[in-house]
Amino acid sequence: MSENNNVVEFHGCIVCARLFNVLAVYTPDGKLVDSSVTSPGGHCLPNKGQVLAACDTHTAEDIDAAYKRWLSRNERELADEQEDE
């Protein structure tokens, strides 16, 4: 039986790009189990399927707007990759 992998990563705030240390736990096949910001002043966004961090000082509205921009950007990148194939 394989064990989960604990990884320390750097992630920028989804709103302002401030850097945070994040402890992420992945299954042996690479799926995110859980994550936690270990730097002061930040937190991870729950249930997003990948590590996303935000400053504690940002409002929920700012974080939601940034998350929507992030989703839109990722959808465009995925569409571009599919066109290249």
Distance bins in CASP14 RR format, pairs under 12 A and 6 or more apart:
PFRMAT RR
TARGET T0000
AUTHOR 0000-0000-0000
RMODE 2
METHOD distances of the structure
MODEL  1
1 27 0 0 0 0 0 1 0 0 0 0 0
1 28 0 0 0 0 1 0 0 0 0 0 0
2 26 0 0 0 0 0 1 0 0 0 0 0
2 27 0 0 0 0 1 0 0 0 0 0 0
2 28 1 1 0 0 0 0 0 0 0 0 0
2 29 0 0 0 0 1 0 0 0 0 0 0
2 30 0 0 0 0 0 1 0 0 0 0 0
3 25 0 0 0 0 0 1 0 0 0 0 0
3 26 0 0 0 0 0 1 0 0 0 0 0
3 27 0 0 0 0 1 0 0 0 0 0 0
3 28 1 0 0 1 0 0 0 0 0 0 0
3 33 0 0 0 0 0 1 0 0 0 0 0
4 23 0 0 0 0 0 1 0 0 0 0 0
4 24 0 0 0 0 0 1 0 0 0 0 0
4 25 1 0 1 0 0 0 0 0 0 0 0
4 26 1 0 0 1 0 0 0 0 0 0 0
4 27 1 0 1 0 0 0 0 0 0 0 0
4 28 1 0 0 1 0 0 0 0 0 0 0
4 29 0 0 0 0 0 1 0 0 0 0 0
4 30 0 0 0 0 1 0 0 0 0 0 0
4 31 0 0 0 0 1 0 0 0 0 0 0
4 32 0 0 0 0 0 1 0 0 0 0 0
4 33 1 0 1 0 0 0 0 0 0 0 0
4 34 0 0 0 0 1 0 0 0 0 0 0
4 35 0 0 0 0 0 1 0 0 0 0 0
5 23 0 0 0 0 0 1 0 0 0 0 0
5 24 0 0 0 0 1 0 0 0 0 0 0
5 25 1 0 0 1 0 0 0 0 0 0 0
5 26 1 0 1 0 0 0 0 0 0 0 0
5 27 1 0 0 1 0 0 0 0 0 0 0
5 28 1 0 0 1 0 0 0 0 0 0 0
5 29 0 0 0 0 0 1 0 0 0 0 0
5 30 1 0 0 1 0 0 0 0 0 0 0
5 31 0 0 0 0 0 1 0 0 0 0 0
5 32 0 0 0 0 0 1 0 0 0 0 0
5 33 0 0 0 0 1 0 0 0 0 0 0
5 34 0 0 0 0 0 1 0 0 0 0 0
6 22 0 0 0 0 0 1 0 0 0 0 0
6 23 1 0 0 1 0 0 0 0 0 0 0
6 24 1 0 0 1 0 0 0 0 0 0 0
6 25 1 0 1 0 0 0 0 0 0 0 0
6 26 0 0 0 0 1 0 0 0 0 0 0
6 27 0 0 0 0 0 1 0 0 0 0 0
6 32 0 0 0 0 0 1 0 0 0 0 0
6 33 0 0 0 0 1 0 0 0 0 0 0
6 34 0 0 0 0 1 0 0 0 0 0 0
6 35 0 0 0 0 0 1 0 0 0 0 0
6 36 0 0 0 0 0 1 0 0 0 0 0
6 38 0 0 0 0 0 1 0 0 0 0 0
7 21 0 0 0 0 0 1 0 0 0 0 0
7 22 0 0 0 0 1 0 0 0 0 0 0
7 23 1 0 0 1 0 0 0 0 0 0 0
7 24 1 0 1 0 0 0 0 0 0 0 0
7 25 1 0 0 1 0 0 0 0 0 0 0
7 26 1 0 0 1 0 0 0 0 0 0 0
7 27 0 0 0 0 0 1 0 0 0 0 0
7 30 0 0 0 0 1 0 0 0 0 0 0
7 32 0 0 0 0 0 1 0 0 0 0 0
7 33 0 0 0 0 0 1 0 0 0 0 0
7 34 0 0 0 0 0 1 0 0 0 0 0
7 35 0 0 0 0 1 0 0 0 0 0 0
7 36 0 0 0 0 0 1 0 0 0 0 0
7 38 0 0 0 0 0 1 0 0 0 0 0
7 51 0 0 0 0 1 0 0 0 0 0 0
8 20 0 0 0 0 0 1 0 0 0 0 0
8 21 1 0 0 1 0 0 0 0 0 0 0
8 22 1 0 0 1 0 0 0 0 0 0 0
8 23 1 0 1 0 0 0 0 0 0 0 0
8 24 1 0 0 1 0 0 0 0 0 0 0
8 25 0 0 0 0 0 1 0 0 0 0 0
8 26 0 0 0 0 0 1 0 0 0 0 0
8 35 0 0 0 0 0 1 0 0 0 0 0
8 36 0 0 0 0 0 1 0 0 0 0 0
8 37 0 0 0 0 0 1 0 0 0 0 0
8 38 1 0 0 1 0 0 0 0 0 0 0
8 39 0 0 0 0 0 1 0 0 0 0 0
8 51 0 0 0 0 0 1 0 0 0 0 0
9 19 0 0 0 0 0 1 0 0 0 0 0
9 20 0 0 0 0 1 0 0 0 0 0 0
9 21 1 0 0 1 0 0 0 0 0 0 0
9 22 1 0 1 0 0 0 0 0 0 0 0
9 23 1 0 0 1 0 0 0 0 0 0 0
9 24 1 0 1 0 0 0 0 0 0 0 0
9 25 0 0 0 0 0 1 0 0 0 0 0
9 26 0 0 0 0 0 1 0 0 0 0 0
9 32 0 0 0 0 0 1 0 0 0 0 0
9 35 0 0 0 0 1 0 0 0 0 0 0
9 36 0 0 0 0 0 1 0 0 0 0 0
9 37 0 0 0 0 0 1 0 0 0 0 0
9 38 0 0 0 0 0 1 0 0 0 0 0
9 39 0 0 0 0 0 1 0 0 0 0 0
9 44 0 0 0 0 0 1 0 0 0 0 0
9 50 0 0 0 0 0 1 0 0 0 0 0
9 51 1 0 0 1 0 0 0 0 0 0 0
9 52 0 0 0 0 0 1 0 0 0 0 0
9 53 0 0 0 0 1 0 0 0 0 0 0
10 17 0 0 0 0 0 1 0 0 0 0 0
10 18 0 0 0 0 0 1 0 0 0 0 0
10 19 1 0 1 0 0 0 0 0 0 0 0
10 20 1 0 0 1 0 0 0 0 0 0 0
10 21 1 0 0 1 0 0 0 0 0 0 0
10 22 1 0 0 1 0 0 0 0 0 0 0
10 23 0 0 0 0 0 1 0 0 0 0 0
10 24 0 0 0 0 0 1 0 0 0 0 0
10 37 0 0 0 0 0 1 0 0 0 0 0
10 38 0 0 0 0 0 1 0 0 0 0 0
10 39 0 0 0 0 1 0 0 0 0 0 0
10 51 0 0 0 0 0 1 0 0 0 0 0
10 53 0 0 0 0 1 0 0 0 0 0 0
11 17 0 0 0 0 1 0 0 0 0 0 0
11 18 0 0 0 0 1 0 0 0 0 0 0
11 19 1 0 0 1 0 0 0 0 0 0 0
11 20 1 0 1 0 0 0 0 0 0 0 0
11 21 0 0 0 0 1 0 0 0 0 0 0
11 22 1 0 1 0 0 0 0 0 0 0 0
11 23 0 0 0 0 0 1 0 0 0 0 0
11 24 0 0 0 0 1 0 0 0 0 0 0
11 35 0 0 0 0 1 0 0 0 0 0 0
11 36 0 0 0 0 0 1 0 0 0 0 0
11 37 0 0 0 0 1 0 0 0 0 0 0
11 38 0 0 0 0 0 1 0 0 0 0 0
11 39 0 0 0 0 1 0 0 0 0 0 0
11 42 0 0 0 0 0 1 0 0 0 0 0
11 43 0 0 0 0 0 1 0 0 0 0 0
11 44 0 0 0 0 1 0 0 0 0 0 0
11 45 0 0 0 0 0 1 0 0 0 0 0
11 48 0 0 0 0 0 1 0 0 0 0 0
11 50 0 0 0 0 1 0 0 0 0 0 0
11 51 1 0 1 0 0 0 0 0 0 0 0
11 52 1 0 0 1 0 0 0 0 0 0 0
11 53 1 0 1 0 0 0 0 0 0 0 0
11 54 0 0 0 0 1 0 0 0 0 0 0
11 55 0 0 0 0 0 1 0 0 0 0 0
11 70 0 0 0 0 0 1 0 0 0 0 0
12 18 1 0 0 1 0 0 0 0 0 0 0
12 19 1 0 1 0 0 0 0 0 0 0 0
12 20 1 0 0 1 0 0 0 0 0 0 0
12 21 0 0 0 0 0 1 0 0 0 0 0
12 22 0 0 0 0 1 0 0 0 0 0 0
12 37 0 0 0 0 1 0 0 0 0 0 0
12 39 0 0 0 0 0 1 0 0 0 0 0
12 42 0 0 0 0 1 0 0 0 0 0 0
12 44 0 0 0 0 0 1 0 0 0 0 0
12 45 0 0 0 0 0 1 0 0 0 0 0
12 51 0 0 0 0 1 0 0 0 0 0 0
12 52 0 0 0 0 1 0 0 0 0 0 0
12 53 1 0 1 0 0 0 0 0 0 0 0
12 54 0 0 0 0 1 0 0 0 0 0 0
12 55 0 0 0 0 1 0 0 0 0 0 0
12 66 0 0 0 0 0 1 0 0 0 0 0
12 70 0 0 0 0 0 1 0 0 0 0 0
13 19 1 0 0 1 0 0 0 0 0 0 0
13 20 1 0 0 1 0 0 0 0 0 0 0
13 22 0 0 0 0 0 1 0 0 0 0 0
13 37 0 0 0 0 1 0 0 0 0 0 0
13 39 0 0 0 0 0 1 0 0 0 0 0
13 41 0 0 0 0 1 0 0 0 0 0 0
13 42 1 0 0 1 0 0 0 0 0 0 0
13 43 0 0 0 0 1 0 0 0 0 0 0
13 44 0 0 0 0 0 1 0 0 0 0 0
13 45 0 0 0 0 0 1 0 0 0 0 0
13 51 0 0 0 0 0 1 0 0 0 0 0
13 52 0 0 0 0 1 0 0 0 0 0 0
13 53 1 0 1 0 0 0 0 0 0 0 0
13 54 1 0 1 0 0 0 0 0 0 0 0
13 55 1 0 1 0 0 0 0 0 0 0 0
13 56 0 0 0 0 1 0 0 0 0 0 0
13 57 0 0 0 0 1 0 0 0 0 0 0
13 58 1 0 0 1 0 0 0 0 0 0 0
13 62 0 0 0 0 1 0 0 0 0 0 0
13 63 0 0 0 0 1 0 0 0 0 0 0
13 66 0 0 0 0 1 0 0 0 0 0 0
13 67 0 0 0 0 0 1 0 0 0 0 0
13 70 0 0 0 0 0 1 0 0 0 0 0
14 20 0 0 0 0 0 1 0 0 0 0 0
14 37 0 0 0 0 0 1 0 0 0 0 0
14 42 0 0 0 0 0 1 0 0 0 0 0
14 43 0 0 0 0 0 1 0 0 0 0 0
14 44 0 0 0 0 0 1 0 0 0 0 0
14 45 1 0 0 1 0 0 0 0 0 0 0
14 48 0 0 0 0 1 0 0 0 0 0 0
14 50 0 0 0 0 0 1 0 0 0 0 0
14 51 0 0 0 0 0 1 0 0 0 0 0
14 52 1 0 1 0 0 0 0 0 0 0 0
14 53 1 0 0 1 0 0 0 0 0 0 0
14 54 1 0 1 0 0 0 0 0 0 0 0
14 55 0 0 0 0 1 0 0 0 0 0 0
14 58 0 0 0 0 1 0 0 0 0 0 0
14 62 0 0 0 0 1 0 0 0 0 0 0
14 63 1 0 0 1 0 0 0 0 0 0 0
14 64 0 0 0 0 1 0 0 0 0 0 0
14 65 0 0 0 0 1 0 0 0 0 0 0
14 66 1 0 1 0 0 0 0 0 0 0 0
14 67 1 0 0 1 0 0 0 0 0 0 0
14 68 0 0 0 0 0 1 0 0 0 0 0
14 69 0 0 0 0 1 0 0 0 0 0 0
14 70 1 0 1 0 0 0 0 0 0 0 0
14 71 0 0 0 0 0 1 0 0 0 0 0
14 73 0 0 0 0 0 1 0 0 0 0 0
14 74 0 0 0 0 0 1 0 0 0 0 0
15 42 0 0 0 0 0 1 0 0 0 0 0
15 45 0 0 0 0 0 1 0 0 0 0 0
15 52 0 0 0 0 0 1 0 0 0 0 0
15 53 0 0 0 0 1 0 0 0 0 0 0
15 54 1 0 1 0 0 0 0 0 0 0 0
15 55 1 0 0 1 0 0 0 0 0 0 0
15 56 0 0 0 0 0 1 0 0 0 0 0
15 57 0 0 0 0 1 0 0 0 0 0 0
15 58 1 0 1 0 0 0 0 0 0 0 0
15 59 0 0 0 0 1 0 0 0 0 0 0
15 60 0 0 0 0 0 1 0 0 0 0 0
15 61 0 0 0 0 0 1 0 0 0 0 0
15 62 1 0 1 0 0 0 0 0 0 0 0
15 63 1 0 0 1 0 0 0 0 0 0 0
15 64 0 0 0 0 1 0 0 0 0 0 0
15 65 0 0 0 0 1 0 0 0 0 0 0
15 66 1 0 1 0 0 0 0 0 0 0 0
15 67 0 0 0 0 1 0 0 0 0 0 0
15 68 0 0 0 0 0 1 0 0 0 0 0
15 69 0 0 0 0 1 0 0 0 0 0 0
15 70 0 0 0 0 1 0 0 0 0 0 0
16 42 0 0 0 0 0 1 0 0 0 0 0
16 53 0 0 0 0 0 1 0 0 0 0 0
16 54 0 0 0 0 1 0 0 0 0 0 0
16 55 1 0 0 1 0 0 0 0 0 0 0
16 56 0 0 0 0 0 1 0 0 0 0 0
16 57 0 0 0 0 1 0 0 0 0 0 0
16 58 1 0 0 1 0 0 0 0 0 0 0
16 62 0 0 0 0 1 0 0 0 0 0 0
16 63 0 0 0 0 0 1 0 0 0 0 0
16 66 0 0 0 0 1 0 0 0 0 0 0
17 53 0 0 0 0 0 1 0 0 0 0 0
17 54 0 0 0 0 0 1 0 0 0 0 0
17 55 0 0 0 0 1 0 0 0 0 0 0
17 58 0 0 0 0 0 1 0 0 0 0 0
17 66 0 0 0 0 0 1 0 0 0 0 0
17 70 0 0 0 0 0 1 0 0 0 0 0
18 37 0 0 0 0 0 1 0 0 0 0 0
18 39 0 0 0 0 1 0 0 0 0 0 0
18 40 0 0 0 0 0 1 0 0 0 0 0
18 41 0 0 0 0 1 0 0 0 0 0 0
18 42 0 0 0 0 1 0 0 0 0 0 0
18 53 0 0 0 0 1 0 0 0 0 0 0
18 54 0 0 0 0 1 0 0 0 0 0 0
18 55 1 0 1 0 0 0 0 0 0 0 0
18 56 0 0 0 0 0 1 0 0 0 0 0
18 57 0 0 0 0 1 0 0 0 0 0 0
18 58 0 0 0 0 1 0 0 0 0 0 0
19 37 0 0 0 0 0 1 0 0 0 0 0
19 38 0 0 0 0 0 1 0 0 0 0 0
19 39 1 0 0 1 0 0 0 0 0 0 0
19 41 0 0 0 0 0 1 0 0 0 0 0
19 42 0 0 0 0 0 1 0 0 0 0 0
19 53 0 0 0 0 1 0 0 0 0 0 0
19 55 0 0 0 0 0 1 0 0 0 0 0
20 35 0 0 0 0 0 1 0 0 0 0 0
20 36 0 0 0 0 0 1 0 0 0 0 0
20 37 1 0 1 0 0 0 0 0 0 0 0
20 38 1 0 0 1 0 0 0 0 0 0 0
20 39 1 0 1 0 0 0 0 0 0 0 0
20 40 0 0 0 0 1 0 0 0 0 0 0
20 41 1 0 0 1 0 0 0 0 0 0 0
20 42 1 0 1 0 0 0 0 0 0 0 0
20 43 0 0 0 0 1 0 0 0 0 0 0
20 44 0 0 0 0 1 0 0 0 0 0 0
20 45 0 0 0 0 0 1 0 0 0 0 0
20 51 0 0 0 0 1 0 0 0 0 0 0
20 52 0 0 0 0 0 1 0 0 0 0 0
20 53 1 0 1 0 0 0 0 0 0 0 0
20 54 0 0 0 0 1 0 0 0 0 0 0
20 55 0 0 0 0 1 0 0 0 0 0 0
20 56 0 0 0 0 0 1 0 0 0 0 0
21 35 0 0 0 0 0 1 0 0 0 0 0
21 36 0 0 0 0 1 0 0 0 0 0 0
21 37 1 0 0 1 0 0 0 0 0 0 0
21 38 1 0 1 0 0 0 0 0 0 0 0
21 39 1 0 1 0 0 0 0 0 0 0 0
21 40 0 0 0 0 1 0 0 0 0 0 0
21 41 0 0 0 0 0 1 0 0 0 0 0
21 42 0 0 0 0 0 1 0 0 0 0 0
21 44 0 0 0 0 0 1 0 0 0 0 0
21 51 0 0 0 0 0 1 0 0 0 0 0
21 53 0 0 0 0 1 0 0 0 0 0 0
22 32 0 0 0 0 0 1 0 0 0 0 0
22 34 0 0 0 0 0 1 0 0 0 0 0
22 35 1 0 1 0 0 0 0 0 0 0 0
22 36 1 0 0 1 0 0 0 0 0 0 0
22 37 1 0 1 0 0 0 0 0 0 0 0
22 38 1 0 0 1 0 0 0 0 0 0 0
22 39 0 0 0 0 1 0 0 0 0 0 0
22 42 0 0 0 0 1 0 0 0 0 0 0
22 43 0 0 0 0 1 0 0 0 0 0 0
22 44 1 0 0 1 0 0 0 0 0 0 0
22 45 0 0 0 0 0 1 0 0 0 0 0
22 50 0 0 0 0 0 1 0 0 0 0 0
22 51 1 0 1 0 0 0 0 0 0 0 0
22 52 0 0 0 0 1 0 0 0 0 0 0
22 53 1 0 0 1 0 0 0 0 0 0 0
22 54 0 0 0 0 0 1 0 0 0 0 0
23 32 0 0 0 0 0 1 0 0 0 0 0
23 33 0 0 0 0 0 1 0 0 0 0 0
23 34 0 0 0 0 1 0 0 0 0 0 0
23 35 1 0 0 1 0 0 0 0 0 0 0
23 36 1 0 1 0 0 0 0 0 0 0 0
23 37 0 0 0 0 1 0 0 0 0 0 0
23 38 1 0 1 0 0 0 0 0 0 0 0
23 39 0 0 0 0 0 1 0 0 0 0 0
23 44 0 0 0 0 1 0 0 0 0 0 0
23 51 0 0 0 0 1 0 0 0 0 0 0
23 53 0 0 0 0 0 1 0 0 0 0 0
24 30 0 0 0 0 0 1 0 0 0 0 0
24 31 0 0 0 0 0 1 0 0 0 0 0
24 32 1 0 0 1 0 0 0 0 0 0 0
24 33 0 0 0 0 1 0 0 0 0 0 0
24 34 1 0 0 1 0 0 0 0 0 0 0
24 35 1 0 1 0 0 0 0 0 0 0 0
24 36 0 0 0 0 1 0 0 0 0 0 0
24 37 0 0 0 0 0 1 0 0 0 0 0
24 38 0 0 0 0 0 1 0 0 0 0 0
24 44 0 0 0 0 1 0 0 0 0 0 0
24 49 0 0 0 0 0 1 0 0 0 0 0
24 50 0 0 0 0 1 0 0 0 0 0 0
24 51 1 0 1 0 0 0 0 0 0 0 0
24 52 0 0 0 0 0 1 0 0 0 0 0
24 53 0 0 0 0 0 1 0 0 0 0 0
25 31 0 0 0 0 1 0 0 0 0 0 0
25 32 1 0 0 1 0 0 0 0 0 0 0
25 33 1 0 1 0 0 0 0 0 0 0 0
25 34 1 0 1 0 0 0 0 0 0 0 0
25 35 1 0 0 1 0 0 0 0 0 0 0
25 36 0 0 0 0 1 0 0 0 0 0 0
25 44 0 0 0 0 0 1 0 0 0 0 0
25 51 0 0 0 0 0 1 0 0 0 0 0
26 32 1 0 1 0 0 0 0 0 0 0 0
26 33 1 0 0 1 0 0 0 0 0 0 0
26 34 0 0 0 0 1 0 0 0 0 0 0
26 35 0 0 0 0 1 0 0 0 0 0 0
26 49 0 0 0 0 0 1 0 0 0 0 0
26 50 0 0 0 0 0 1 0 0 0 0 0
26 51 0 0 0 0 1 0 0 0 0 0 0
27 33 1 0 1 0 0 0 0 0 0 0 0
27 34 0 0 0 0 0 1 0 0 0 0 0
30 49 0 0 0 0 0 1 0 0 0 0 0
30 50 0 0 0 0 0 1 0 0 0 0 0
31 49 0 0 0 0 1 0 0 0 0 0 0
31 50 0 0 0 0 1 0 0 0 0 0 0
32 44 0 0 0 0 1 0 0 0 0 0 0
32 45 0 0 0 0 0 1 0 0 0 0 0
32 46 0 0 0 0 0 1 0 0 0 0 0
32 47 0 0 0 0 0 1 0 0 0 0 0
32 48 0 0 0 0 1 0 0 0 0 0 0
32 49 1 0 1 0 0 0 0 0 0 0 0
32 50 1 0 1 0 0 0 0 0 0 0 0
32 51 1 0 0 1 0 0 0 0 0 0 0
32 52 0 0 0 0 0 1 0 0 0 0 0
33 49 0 0 0 0 0 1 0 0 0 0 0
33 50 0 0 0 0 0 1 0 0 0 0 0
33 51 0 0 0 0 0 1 0 0 0 0 0
34 44 0 0 0 0 1 0 0 0 0 0 0
34 46 0 0 0 0 1 0 0 0 0 0 0
34 47 0 0 0 0 0 1 0 0 0 0 0
34 48 0 0 0 0 0 1 0 0 0 0 0
34 49 0 0 0 0 0 1 0 0 0 0 0
34 50 0 0 0 0 0 1 0 0 0 0 0
34 51 0 0 0 0 1 0 0 0 0 0 0
35 42 0 0 0 0 0 1 0 0 0 0 0
35 43 0 0 0 0 1 0 0 0 0 0 0
35 44 1 0 1 0 0 0 0 0 0 0 0
35 45 0 0 0 0 1 0 0 0 0 0 0
35 46 0 0 0 0 1 0 0 0 0 0 0
35 47 0 0 0 0 0 1 0 0 0 0 0
35 48 0 0 0 0 1 0 0 0 0 0 0
35 49 0 0 0 0 1 0 0 0 0 0 0
35 50 0 0 0 0 1 0 0 0 0 0 0
35 51 1 0 1 0 0 0 0 0 0 0 0
35 52 0 0 0 0 1 0 0 0 0 0 0
35 53 0 0 0 0 1 0 0 0 0 0 0
36 42 0 0 0 0 1 0 0 0 0 0 0
36 43 0 0 0 0 1 0 0 0 0 0 0
36 44 1 0 0 1 0 0 0 0 0 0 0
36 45 0 0 0 0 0 1 0 0 0 0 0
36 46 0 0 0 0 0 1 0 0 0 0 0
36 51 0 0 0 0 1 0 0 0 0 0 0
36 53 0 0 0 0 1 0 0 0 0 0 0
37 43 1 0 1 0 0 0 0 0 0 0 0
37 44 1 0 1 0 0 0 0 0 0 0 0
37 45 0 0 0 0 0 1 0 0 0 0 0
37 46 0 0 0 0 0 1 0 0 0 0 0
37 51 0 0 0 0 1 0 0 0 0 0 0
37 52 0 0 0 0 0 1 0 0 0 0 0
37 53 1 0 1 0 0 0 0 0 0 0 0
37 54 0 0 0 0 1 0 0 0 0 0 0
37 55 0 0 0 0 1 0 0 0 0 0 0
37 56 0 0 0 0 1 0 0 0 0 0 0
38 44 0 0 0 0 0 1 0 0 0 0 0
38 53 0 0 0 0 0 1 0 0 0 0 0
39 53 0 0 0 0 1 0 0 0 0 0 0
39 55 0 0 0 0 0 1 0 0 0 0 0
39 56 0 0 0 0 0 1 0 0 0 0 0
40 55 0 0 0 0 0 1 0 0 0 0 0
40 56 0 0 0 0 1 0 0 0 0 0 0
40 57 0 0 0 0 0 1 0 0 0 0 0
41 53 0 0 0 0 1 0 0 0 0 0 0
41 54 0 0 0 0 1 0 0 0 0 0 0
41 55 1 0 0 1 0 0 0 0 0 0 0
41 56 1 0 1 0 0 0 0 0 0 0 0
41 57 1 0 0 1 0 0 0 0 0 0 0
41 58 0 0 0 0 0 1 0 0 0 0 0
42 52 0 0 0 0 0 1 0 0 0 0 0
42 53 1 0 0 1 0 0 0 0 0 0 0
42 54 1 0 0 1 0 0 0 0 0 0 0
42 55 1 0 1 0 0 0 0 0 0 0 0
42 56 1 0 1 0 0 0 0 0 0 0 0
42 57 0 0 0 0 1 0 0 0 0 0 0
42 58 0 0 0 0 1 0 0 0 0 0 0
42 63 0 0 0 0 0 1 0 0 0 0 0
43 51 0 0 0 0 0 1 0 0 0 0 0
43 52 0 0 0 0 1 0 0 0 0 0 0
43 53 1 0 0 1 0 0 0 0 0 0 0
43 54 1 0 0 1 0 0 0 0 0 0 0
43 55 0 0 0 0 1 0 0 0 0 0 0
43 56 1 0 0 1 0 0 0 0 0 0 0
43 57 0 0 0 0 0 1 0 0 0 0 0
43 58 0 0 0 0 1 0 0 0 0 0 0
43 60 0 0 0 0 0 1 0 0 0 0 0
43 63 0 0 0 0 1 0 0 0 0 0 0
44 50 0 0 0 0 0 1 0 0 0 0 0
44 51 1 0 0 1 0 0 0 0 0 0 0
44 52 1 0 0 1 0 0 0 0 0 0 0
44 53 1 0 1 0 0 0 0 0 0 0 0
44 54 1 0 0 1 0 0 0 0 0 0 0
44 55 0 0 0 0 0 1 0 0 0 0 0
44 56 0 0 0 0 0 1 0 0 0 0 0
44 63 0 0 0 0 0 1 0 0 0 0 0
45 51 0 0 0 0 1 0 0 0 0 0 0
45 52 1 0 1 0 0 0 0 0 0 0 0
45 53 1 0 0 1 0 0 0 0 0 0 0
45 54 1 0 0 1 0 0 0 0 0 0 0
45 55 0 0 0 0 0 1 0 0 0 0 0
45 58 0 0 0 0 0 1 0 0 0 0 0
45 60 0 0 0 0 0 1 0 0 0 0 0
45 63 1 0 0 1 0 0 0 0 0 0 0
45 64 0 0 0 0 1 0 0 0 0 0 0
45 66 0 0 0 0 1 0 0 0 0 0 0
45 67 1 0 0 1 0 0 0 0 0 0 0
45 70 0 0 0 0 1 0 0 0 0 0 0
45 71 0 0 0 0 0 1 0 0 0 0 0
46 52 0 0 0 0 1 0 0 0 0 0 0
46 53 0 0 0 0 0 1 0 0 0 0 0
46 54 0 0 0 0 0 1 0 0 0 0 0
46 63 0 0 0 0 0 1 0 0 0 0 0
46 67 0 0 0 0 0 1 0 0 0 0 0
47 67 0 0 0 0 0 1 0 0 0 0 0
48 54 0 0 0 0 0 1 0 0 0 0 0
48 63 0 0 0 0 0 1 0 0 0 0 0
48 64 0 0 0 0 0 1 0 0 0 0 0
48 66 0 0 0 0 0 1 0 0 0 0 0
48 67 1 0 0 1 0 0 0 0 0 0 0
48 70 0 0 0 0 1 0 0 0 0 0 0
48 71 0 0 0 0 1 0 0 0 0 0 0
48 74 0 0 0 0 0 1 0 0 0 0 0
49 71 0 0 0 0 0 1 0 0 0 0 0
49 74 0 0 0 0 0 1 0 0 0 0 0
50 67 0 0 0 0 0 1 0 0 0 0 0
50 70 0 0 0 0 0 1 0 0 0 0 0
50 71 0 0 0 0 0 1 0 0 0 0 0
50 74 0 0 0 0 1 0 0 0 0 0 0
52 63 0 0 0 0 1 0 0 0 0 0 0
52 64 0 0 0 0 0 1 0 0 0 0 0
52 66 0 0 0 0 1 0 0 0 0 0 0
52 67 1 0 0 1 0 0 0 0 0 0 0
52 69 0 0 0 0 0 1 0 0 0 0 0
52 70 1 0 0 1 0 0 0 0 0 0 0
52 71 0 0 0 0 0 1 0 0 0 0 0
52 74 0 0 0 0 0 1 0 0 0 0 0
53 63 0 0 0 0 0 1 0 0 0 0 0
53 66 0 0 0 0 0 1 0 0 0 0 0
53 67 0 0 0 0 0 1 0 0 0 0 0
53 70 0 0 0 0 0 1 0 0 0 0 0
54 60 0 0 0 0 1 0 0 0 0 0 0
54 61 0 0 0 0 0 1 0 0 0 0 0
54 62 0 0 0 0 1 0 0 0 0 0 0
54 63 1 0 1 0 0 0 0 0 0 0 0
54 64 0 0 0 0 0 1 0 0 0 0 0
54 65 0 0 0 0 0 1 0 0 0 0 0
54 66 1 0 0 1 0 0 0 0 0 0 0
54 67 0 0 0 0 1 0 0 0 0 0 0
54 70 0 0 0 0 0 1 0 0 0 0 0
55 62 0 0 0 0 1 0 0 0 0 0 0
55 63 0 0 0 0 1 0 0 0 0 0 0
55 66 0 0 0 0 0 1 0 0 0 0 0
56 62 0 0 0 0 0 1 0 0 0 0 0
56 63 0 0 0 0 0 1 0 0 0 0 0
57 63 0 0 0 0 0 1 0 0 0 0 0
58 64 0 0 0 0 1 0 0 0 0 0 0
58 65 0 0 0 0 1 0 0 0 0 0 0
58 66 1 0 0 1 0 0 0 0 0 0 0
58 67 0 0 0 0 0 1 0 0 0 0 0
59 65 0 0 0 0 1 0 0 0 0 0 0
59 66 0 0 0 0 0 1 0 0 0 0 0
60 66 0 0 0 0 0 1 0 0 0 0 0
60 67 0 0 0 0 0 1 0 0 0 0 0
61 67 0 0 0 0 0 1 0 0 0 0 0
61 68 0 0 0 0 0 1 0 0 0 0 0
62 68 0 0 0 0 0 1 0 0 0 0 0
62 69 0 0 0 0 0 1 0 0 0 0 0
63 69 0 0 0 0 0 1 0 0 0 0 0
63 70 0 0 0 0 0 1 0 0 0 0 0
64 70 0 0 0 0 0 1 0 0 0 0 0
64 71 0 0 0 0 0 1 0 0 0 0 0
65 71 0 0 0 0 0 1 0 0 0 0 0
65 72 0 0 0 0 0 1 0 0 0 0 0
66 72 0 0 0 0 0 1 0 0 0 0 0
66 73 0 0 0 0 0 1 0 0 0 0 0
67 73 0 0 0 0 0 1 0 0 0 0 0
67 74 0 0 0 0 0 1 0 0 0 0 0
68 74 0 0 0 0 0 1 0 0 0 0 0
68 75 0 0 0 0 0 1 0 0 0 0 0
69 75 0 0 0 0 0 1 0 0 0 0 0
69 76 0 0 0 0 0 1 0 0 0 0 0
70 76 0 0 0 0 0 1 0 0 0 0 0
70 77 0 0 0 0 0 1 0 0 0 0 0
71 77 0 0 0 0 0 1 0 0 0 0 0
71 78 0 0 0 0 0 1 0 0 0 0 0
72 78 0 0 0 0 0 1 0 0 0 0 0
72 79 0 0 0 0 0 1 0 0 0 0 0
73 79 0 0 0 0 0 1 0 0 0 0 0
73 80 0 0 0 0 0 1 0 0 0 0 0
74 80 0 0 0 0 0 1 0 0 0 0 0
74 81 0 0 0 0 0 1 0 0 0 0 0
75 81 0 0 0 0 0 1 0 0 0 0 0
75 82 0 0 0 0 0 1 0 0 0 0 0
76 82 0 0 0 0 0 1 0 0 0 0 0
76 83 0 0 0 0 0 1 0 0 0 0 0
77 83 0 0 0 0 0 1 0 0 0 0 0
77 84 0 0 0 0 0 1 0 0 0 0 0
78 84 0 0 0 0 0 1 0 0 0 0 0
78 85 0 0 0 0 0 1 0 0 0 0 0
79 85 0 0 0 0 0 1 0 0 0 0 0
END
